[in-house]
Amino acid sequence: MYPSVAHVMIHYFFRIRHVHLLFVRACLCASACAQVGTCKMGHSNDPMTVVDERLRVLGVVGLRVADASVMPSITSGNTNSPTLAIAEKAAEMILADRLNSPG
């Protein structure tokens, strides 16, 4: 017995819908832009500030943010090199803090 046209159309509709959902999930749910500026750097008296000038997260001891999120705006080129520079500077600050700390 052959399937009815309605049965074939319903199966086709759900199969196409599933393919579209897979496409949306795989391609459109990820951001093509670099996420920068999500952790504001500033003074502790500013309620929007997340990290201080030494990349320390305010209110959390021993945690720093050393990635593109501390950039105030996106660079005109790839964010990889500036992020590496931020990480290197953070490493220098961590070492300096460790060497200058008592005990």
Secondary structure, DSSP 8 states (H G I E B T S, - for coil): ----HHHHHHHHHHHHHHHHHHHIIIIISS-SS---SSS-B--TTSTT--B-TT-BBTT-TT-B--SGGG-SS--SS-SHHHHHHHHHHHHHHHHHHHHHS--
